[in-house]
Amino acid sequence: MQFDQQVPPIQRFFFYLPLEHSENLDDQNESVRLYEQLRDNPELKDTYDYALRHQVVIERFGRFPHRNQILDRPSTPEEVEFLKQPGSSF
């Protein structure tokens, strides 16, 4: 059942957040698909772009490098350089 379709778009946003913050590429792809449906809503116009930004990071690294320190994961040299960029940690 599509529970997300039973609530207003502004509430759907919250259903989709776990997908957007997952380090699984399939979840990211689903997040982008779902957020795309909200693009025309003025209150949610930026959500699609954020979903795309998250997806790109997972496609590139397979994880969110900004979580490495807190999860005690070593960062690759490429991740270290990426994290020096403005906005890399969302």
PyRosetta script that sets phi, psi and omega in degrees:
from pyrosetta import init, pose_from_sequence

init()
pose = pose_from_sequence("MQFDQQVPPIQRFFFYLPLEHSENLDDQNESVRLYEQLRDNPELKDTYDYALRHQVVIERFGRFPHRNQILDRPSTPEEVEFLKQPGSSF")
pose.set_psi(1, 141.9)
pose.set_omega(1, -177.9)
pose.set_phi(2, -93.4)
pose.set_psi(2, 80.1)
pose.set_omega(2, -178.0)
pose.set_phi(3, -59.8)
pose.set_psi(3, -33.7)
pose.set_omega(3, -178.7)
pose.set_phi(4, -61.4)
pose.set_psi(4, -29.0)
pose.set_omega(4, -178.6)
pose.set_phi(5, -77.7)
pose.set_psi(5, -6.8)
pose.set_omega(5, -178.8)
pose.set_phi(6, -93.4)
pose.set_psi(6, 0.7)
pose.set_omega(6, 179.5)
pose.set_phi(7, -124.3)
pose.set_psi(7, 160.9)
pose.set_omega(7, 178.1)
pose.set_phi(8, -61.8)
pose.set_psi(8, 156.0)
pose.set_omega(8, -178.4)
pose.set_phi(9, -53.2)
pose.set_psi(9, -38.7)
pose.set_omega(9, -179.0)
pose.set_phi(10, -61.9)
pose.set_psi(10, -28.2)
pose.set_omega(10, 177.7)
pose.set_phi(11, -85.3)
pose.set_psi(11, -27.0)
pose.set_omega(11, 177.1)
pose.set_phi(12, -60.2)
pose.set_psi(12, -34.8)
pose.set_omega(12, 178.2)
pose.set_phi(13, -47.6)
pose.set_psi(13, -42.4)
pose.set_omega(13, -177.7)
pose.set_phi(14, -72.8)
pose.set_psi(14, -29.6)
pose.set_omega(14, 175.2)
pose.set_phi(15, -64.3)
pose.set_psi(15, -33.1)
pose.set_omega(15, -172.2)
pose.set_phi(16, -88.7)
pose.set_psi(16, -17.2)
pose.set_omega(16, -177.6)
pose.set_phi(17, -55.0)
pose.set_psi(17, -43.1)
pose.set_omega(17, 179.3)
pose.set_phi(18, -60.0)
pose.set_psi(18, -33.4)
pose.set_omega(18, 177.5)
pose.set_phi(19, -68.2)
pose.set_psi(19, -42.5)
pose.set_omega(19, -178.8)
pose.set_phi(20, -64.7)
pose.set_psi(20, -30.2)
pose.set_omega(20, -177.3)
pose.set_phi(21, -98.6)
pose.set_psi(21, 5.6)
pose.set_omega(21, 176.7)
pose.set_phi(22, -78.7)
pose.set_psi(22, 149.8)
pose.set_omega(22, 175.2)
pose.set_phi(23, -94.9)
pose.set_psi(23, 17.5)
pose.set_omega(23, 178.3)
pose.set_phi(24, -101.0)
pose.set_psi(24, 126.1)
pose.set_omega(24, -176.3)
pose.set_phi(25, -63.3)
pose.set_psi(25, -36.9)
pose.set_omega(25, 177.2)
pose.set_phi(26, -61.4)
pose.set_psi(26, -40.3)
pose.set_omega(26, 176.4)
pose.set_phi(27, -63.6)
pose.set_psi(27, -40.8)
pose.set_omega(27, 178.6)
pose.set_phi(28, -62.4)
pose.set_psi(28, -43.3)
pose.set_omega(28, 178.9)
pose.set_phi(29, -62.2)
pose.set_psi(29, -39.9)
pose.set_omega(29, 177.9)
pose.set_phi(30, -67.9)
pose.set_psi(30, -39.3)
pose.set_omega(30, 177.1)
pose.set_phi(31, -57.9)
pose.set_psi(31, -48.6)
pose.set_omega(31, 179.5)
pose.set_phi(32, -61.0)
pose.set_psi(32, -42.9)
pose.set_omega(32, 179.4)
pose.set_phi(33, -60.7)
pose.set_psi(33, -43.9)
pose.set_omega(33, -177.8)
pose.set_phi(34, -72.0)
pose.set_psi(34, -43.9)
pose.set_omega(34, 179.5)
pose.set_phi(35, -66.0)
pose.set_psi(35, -28.6)
pose.set_omega(35, 177.9)
pose.set_phi(36, -59.0)
pose.set_psi(36, -32.0)
pose.set_omega(36, 179.2)
pose.set_phi(37, -67.9)
pose.set_psi(37, -17.0)
pose.set_omega(37, -178.0)
pose.set_phi(38, -99.0)
pose.set_psi(38, 0.4)
pose.set_omega(38, -173.9)
pose.set_phi(39, -57.5)
pose.set_psi(39, -33.9)
pose.set_omega(39, -175.5)
pose.set_phi(40, -84.2)
pose.set_psi(40, -5.4)
pose.set_omega(40, 179.1)
pose.set_phi(41, -84.5)
pose.set_psi(41, 118.5)
pose.set_omega(41, -176.5)
pose.set_phi(42, -57.4)
pose.set_psi(42, -32.4)
pose.set_omega(42, 179.7)
pose.set_phi(43, -72.4)
pose.set_psi(43, -19.6)
pose.set_omega(43, -173.4)
pose.set_phi(44, -121.7)
pose.set_psi(44, 15.9)
pose.set_omega(44, -172.4)
pose.set_phi(45, -59.3)
pose.set_psi(45, -29.0)
pose.set_omega(45, -178.0)
pose.set_phi(46, -85.6)
pose.set_psi(46, -12.9)
pose.set_omega(46, -174.3)
pose.set_phi(47, -64.2)
pose.set_psi(47, -36.5)
pose.set_omega(47, 179.6)
pose.set_phi(48, -63.9)
pose.set_psi(48, -43.9)
pose.set_omega(48, 179.5)
pose.set_phi(49, -62.9)
pose.set_psi(49, -39.6)
pose.set_omega(49, 176.9)
pose.set_phi(50, -64.4)
pose.set_psi(50, -40.9)
pose.set_omega(50, 178.0)
pose.set_phi(51, -61.0)
pose.set_psi(51, -42.4)
pose.set_omega(51, 178.1)
pose.set_phi(52, -62.7)
pose.set_psi(52, -41.9)
pose.set_omega(52, 179.6)
pose.set_phi(53, -62.3)
pose.set_psi(53, -41.5)
pose.set_omega(53, 177.9)
pose.set_phi(54, -64.6)
pose.set_psi(54, -42.7)
pose.set_omega(54, -179.2)
pose.set_phi(55, -61.1)
pose.set_psi(55, -42.7)
pose.set_omega(55, -179.2)
pose.set_phi(56, -60.2)
pose.set_psi(56, -41.0)
pose.set_omega(56, -179.8)
pose.set_phi(57, -64.9)
pose.set_psi(57, -43.6)
pose.set_omega(57, 179.7)
pose.set_phi(58, -67.4)
pose.set_psi(58, -39.4)
pose.set_omega(58, 176.4)
pose.set_phi(59, -60.5)
pose.set_psi(59, -38.9)
pose.set_omega(59, -175.9)
pose.set_phi(60, -76.8)
pose.set_psi(60, -45.5)
pose.set_omega(60, -171.4)
pose.set_phi(61, -112.3)
pose.set_psi(61, -19.0)
pose.set_omega(61, -175.9)
pose.set_phi(62, 78.4)
pose.set_psi(62, 5.3)
pose.set_omega(62, 179.8)
pose.set_phi(63, -167.5)
pose.set_psi(63, 172.2)
pose.set_omega(63, 175.7)
pose.set_phi(64, -95.8)
pose.set_psi(64, 107.7)
pose.set_omega(64, -177.0)
pose.set_phi(65, -57.3)
pose.set_psi(65, -28.8)
pose.set_omega(65, -178.7)
pose.set_phi(66, -68.9)
pose.set_psi(66, -10.0)
pose.set_omega(66, 176.1)
pose.set_phi(67, -90.8)
pose.set_psi(67, -10.6)
pose.set_omega(67, -173.0)
pose.set_phi(68, -55.6)
pose.set_psi(68, -47.8)
pose.set_omega(68, -175.9)
pose.set_phi(69, -63.0)
pose.set_psi(69, -47.8)
pose.set_omega(69, -177.0)
pose.set_phi(70, -67.5)
pose.set_psi(70, -28.4)
pose.set_omega(70, 179.1)
pose.set_phi(71, -94.0)
pose.set_psi(71, 5.8)
pose.set_omega(71, 178.6)
pose.set_phi(72, 57.7)
pose.set_psi(72, 42.0)
pose.set_omega(72, 176.6)
pose.set_phi(73, -105.1)
pose.set_psi(73, 139.1)
pose.set_omega(73, 174.7)
pose.set_phi(74, -70.8)
pose.set_psi(74, 143.7)
pose.set_omega(74, 177.0)
pose.set_phi(75, -94.9)
pose.set_psi(75, 143.4)
pose.set_omega(75, 174.3)
pose.set_phi(76, -77.6)
pose.set_psi(76, 160.7)
pose.set_omega(76, 175.6)
pose.set_phi(77, -56.5)
pose.set_psi(77, -38.2)
pose.set_omega(77, 178.8)
pose.set_phi(78, -64.3)
pose.set_psi(78, -39.6)
pose.set_omega(78, 177.9)
pose.set_phi(79, -66.3)
pose.set_psi(79, -40.5)
pose.set_omega(79, 178.5)
pose.set_phi(80, -59.7)
pose.set_psi(80, -45.7)
pose.set_omega(80, 178.3)
pose.set_phi(81, -64.3)
pose.set_psi(81, -41.6)
pose.set_omega(81, 178.5)
pose.set_phi(82, -59.2)
pose.set_psi(82, -43.5)
pose.set_omega(82, -177.4)
pose.set_phi(83, -68.2)
pose.set_psi(83, -14.2)
pose.set_omega(83, 176.3)
pose.set_phi(84, -78.9)
pose.set_psi(84, -14.3)
pose.set_omega(84, -177.9)
pose.set_phi(85, -79.2)
pose.set_psi(85, 140.7)
pose.set_omega(85, 176.5)
pose.set_phi(86, -59.1)
pose.set_psi(86, 136.1)
pose.set_omega(86, 177.0)
pose.set_phi(87, 80.9)
pose.set_psi(87, 3.4)
pose.set_omega(87, -176.3)
pose.set_phi(88, -70.0)
pose.set_psi(88, -22.1)
pose.set_omega(88, -178.1)
pose.set_phi(89, -100.9)
pose.set_psi(89, 12.2)
pose.set_omega(89, -178.2)
pose.set_phi(90, 57.8)
pose.dump_pdb("model.pdb")
